[in-house]
């Protein structure tokens, strides 16, 4: 705990904090000193109740059970997945309202549960948003992202967050000195992108088309470029052209400026044959269909963007079969890709500072998501870093 009884001095009242059923209660003496007077039994957190219904509420500060950590959130990042959940009011596999919101974070360990030996109070950490069981069919087949008991954790838009024991054990990483915590928080989305790139089988010298220049699309461009892949970006808005080039695209096709997006994109590939790999990062039926038409014979399409449940697309089966085209869809990350992404961030190879385009306090989170829903063509935001303790000067 960030407060010990030995810190209290003479007590004037007793505050008892109860853990979940079956766990012991903890009583803390409230005394006349600054540490006790600054102690919080409650905190502010963002809670999603349904479609576009995000509220800031006062909730109990979590307490760490055996194997768990309580982390004081120093930086949380906005995310396209969070926006999708905000728009739809749910997530098919991760979230059902009402629920704590947000999943990309870095912070400082505030309390260490019994049995935790790897971390201690004051450590700066990235706690990923899930951890696999490592014993089910899929885990044993090297597909931990499909774990039958994949444990998810949410609640990054808050002053504190409880990290479950399995995530502490398998997917919590110690941040090296000198790495800004808002940069370290990029680990989770980058881990998903790293896995998507690995699953697509791209090699140095290949040509890759990335459809979409949102946060994930830009990450794909940058990671591919770092791997020596030639990147062609397909973007919607004019202001996305510069961002695509900044993060590694050698050529850019803007949808509204060409008559035929597929033809214009294929024209930029060798012999107009199409790309070796196409990444779809928009999640619409049109872009899924474009992706298949933009890839070369023998190439790979990765449907990374996830459309709403029940969405159907029309694909040319003749082209798929006689073109020997591989279709893939990548979901989530694994502990291994989390560590690869973490290394990219902490080594300084990834353009973290350029990726975080705005900063805000926790009280602004509902307004941020409402603004993201109505983002106009002039917006240049990629990700917003949310600082629950106040925006650093």
Secondary structure, 3 states (H helix, E strand, C coil): CCCCHHHCCCEEEEEEECCCCCCCCEEEEEECCHHHHCCCCEEEEEEEEECCEEEEEEEECCCCCCCCEEEEEEEEECCHHHHHHHHHCEECCCEECCEECCCCEEEEEEEECCCCCCCCCCCEEEECCEECCCCCHHHHCCCHHHCCCCEECCCCCECEEEECHHHHHHHEEECCCCCCHHHHCCHHHHHHHHHHHHHHCCCCCCEEEEECCCHHHHHHHHHHHHCCCEEEEEECCCHHHHHHHHCCEEEEEEHHHCCCHHHHHHCCCHHHCCEEEEEECCCCHHHHHHHHHHEEEEEEEEECCCCCCCCCCCCCHHHHHHCCCEEECCCCCCHHHHHHHHHHHHCCCCCHHHHEEEEEEHHHHHHHHHHHHCCCCCCCCCEEEEECCCCCC
